[in-house]
Amino acid sequence: MTHKKTYLIIGASSDIGMALIKDMTESLNEEIIIIAHFRKKNDTFLELEKNINSHKSRVDFRIIQADLSNSDAIYEFIENVKKEEVLITHIIHLPASRFSYVRIKELDWKKISEDMEIHIHSLLEVLKEFLPSMAKINYGKVVVMLTSYVYNTPPKFMTNYLISKYALLGLMKGAAVEYAAKGIHINGISPNMIETKFLDTIDKRVIEMNKENSLIKRTIRLDEVIAGIEFLLSDKSGAMYGVNLNLSGGECMR
């Protein structure tokens, strides 16, 4: 692979996105380009950008702001990525909408549609635009953030969250089958509850029950998730296509 690796990270200002960027930039042995998407101003993320760009490094770090909750913004985001005039070789899909518990009788289709725009439509349009270019060089890596709940019985009142994640799982597997012969590895990663700000909106009782159901009796550490993503992005995962990497802490064993 002679092309410079270019990473498009959607949802880069999330805890996972920032931890991934930090780890990638601290352990580099080659020059890379990172195009990092963020939804709204995030002081921690902007500080990370400043630190990377102010130090002599092998990273060409670029940021693009976009609210992916509607179709027009998604198309505009794609056009802005194209304006960078680089060959995307790696895609990491991490965006997340704000979590809330909702009973089925209270589900609002407008909110579900917004979540589907953020999670599904954004990835679909990115894949449509950039997978053909990857296929021309017979190389590419895609990692999609899923959830261990697609493996097992989820907690109650999370139907809105599950709709998007199961749709993502289907999109990931369908794309993996279509592009495997073209040298492109498309996989997912499904962690259990992770030690991030995402847990701030989850009932503490649910978190404790989750720990009890896990063989390791704790939540998943951020560094464990990053290690899984980096493995799927690396050439060491050369035999993996359409795999949903299980990081459930032993709660799911299939």
N, C-alpha and C positions, 0 to 999 in steps of 0.2 A: 504494500500500500504506500504509494509515493505522495499522495495528497496530504496536505496539512490537516490534522484533525480539527474539525470545527464542531463545537458543542452548542446546540440550541436547547436552552434550559427554560421550559415554560413553568412559571411559578417559582422562579429563582429566589424571590424574596421571602419565601417560606423558611421555617427553621431547617427543614431538610435541604432545601435548595442552597441556603447560605452555608450550611455545614459541608455539603458536597463541594461547593466552589472553594471553600477554604482548604479542604483536604486535597483537592486536585491541584491547587496552586502551590501548595507547600511540598508536594512530592513529585514535581515535574522532572522529567529527563528529556523533554522534547518541547518544541514550540507549538502552542495550540491557540485557537481562537475560541472564546466563549461569548455567545450572544445570550444575554440574560434578560428574560422577561420579568417585569414586575407590574403589579396592578395599580398601586398607589404609593405615595411617598412613604418610605420606611427608613427612618434615620439609621437603623442598624445596617440595612442593605446598602444605603448610600455611603456609609462609612467604610463598608467592605470594598465598594467600588473605588473609593478614594485611596485606600491602602494599597490595593492591587496596582492602580495606575500610577501611584507616586513612587513605587519601588521599581528598580530595574528587574524585570522578570521576563519569563518566556511566554507570558500570557498577553494576548491581545484581547482586552476585556471591553465589551460593548454592551450597552443596556438599551432596552426598548420598553417603553411604558404602554400598557394597553389594558382596558377593561374588557375581558373576554365574555361578558355576560350577554352580549347581543351579536347578531350575525355581522352587521356592518363593521363593528369594531374588530371582529376576527379577520375579516377580509383586509381591513386596513393594516392590521398587524402583519399578515402574510406579506403584503406589499412592502412594508417597512423592513422586514427581514430580507426580502429580495434586493432591496436597495443597498444592503451591505455588500453585495456582489461577492459572495463566498460560496463555496460548495459545502453544504451541510453534510456531515458524515455521522453525527451522533445526535439523537433527539432524546431528551429526558422530560417526561410529562408529569408535572407535580402540582398543577393548580388545584385549589380546594376552595369551596364556598363555605361560609360560616355554618357550623354545625348546630342543629337544634333537634330536640325530641318532638316528634309530631305523630299523633294518632292518625290512622288511615282516614277516619271521618273528618279530620281537620286538614288533610292535605290540600294544598293550593296548587293547581296546575301551572299557574304563572310562575311560582317559585320553582317547581320541578323543571319547567322549561328553561328557566335561567340557569339552574344547575346543569342541565344537559348541554346548554351552550358552552359553559365554562369547561366541563369535563369532556364531553363527547364531540361537539361540533368543532371546537378548537383543534383537537387532535386529528379529527377526520380531515380538516382542511390542510393542516400541516403535512399530514401523510400524503395526501393527494398532490401537494405541491412539490415535496422534496424526495419522496421515495423514487420517482422515475430517475432523478439525477444520481441517486445512490446506485440504482440498478445499472446505470451506464458504466460505472467504475467497478461494479460487482463487489461493493463493500458498503456496509452501513450497520449501525446499532441503534436500536430504539428500546427504551425502558419506560414502562407505564406503571405509575403508582396505583395499586389496587388496595385490597384489604383482606385480612385473614377471614373476614366474615363471609367471603365468597366460598370458603372451605367448610364452614360449620354453621351451627345455629346462632344467629345474631341476637343481641338483646332486643327487647321490645321497642317499638316506636322509632325505628330507624329506617322505615321503608323508603323515605325520600333519599337518604344516603345510599341505600342498597340499589335503588333503581339505576343511578348513575354508575356505580361500581360494576354491576353486572353487565351493563351496556358497554363499559370500557373493556371488560374481560372479553366480550364477544368481538369487539372491534380489534383488540390485540390479536386474538387467535385467528380471525379471518385474514388480517393483514399478514400474519406470520406464514400462513399456508400459501398465500399468493406470492410472497416475495422471497421465500426460503431459497428457491433455486437460483435467485439472482444475487446471492451472497449477502443478503440482509438478515440480520438477527433481530427479531422483534419479540420481546419478552416482557413479562410483568413481575412485580414484586409485591408480596402481600404480607406486610407486618401486622402484628397484633398492636395493641395500644402502645404508642411511642411516647417517650418523655419529651414532649414539645408543648407549646402553648395551646395546641389543639385540645389537649385534655382539660383546659380551663373551663370549657363549656359542657363538659360531660359530668353527669352525676357521680359524686365520689363513691357512692355505694356500688355503682356499676364498675368503676375502676377496681375497687377492692375485690369484687366478685370475679372480675377478669383475671386478677392476679392469682386468686385461689384455684381457678380452672387451669392455670398454666403450670406445667411441670417445674418451671424455674421460679414460680411464685413471685414474679415481678413483671413490670412493664418492659418493653423492648427499648434498649438504649439507642440513641441517635447514631452512635458510631457503628453499631451493628447493621443498621439500615444502610448507612453510607457504604460500608464494606460490601454489602449485597449488590447495591447499584453499581459500584465500581467494578465488581466482578462481571456483571452482565454487560458492562460497557467495554470490557477488556477483550483482548483476543484469546484469553483463556477460556472463554465461554463459547468457543467455536462450534460445539456440537449441540447448542441449545437454541431451539426454535419454538416459539409459542409456549414457553415454559412460564408458569406462575410460581416464582420462588417463594417458598413457604417460610415465613419468619414469625410463626405464631408462638414461639416459645414452648413448643411441644403440645399446645392445645389441639392442633390438628395434625393427624398423621396419615394423610393420604395425598 
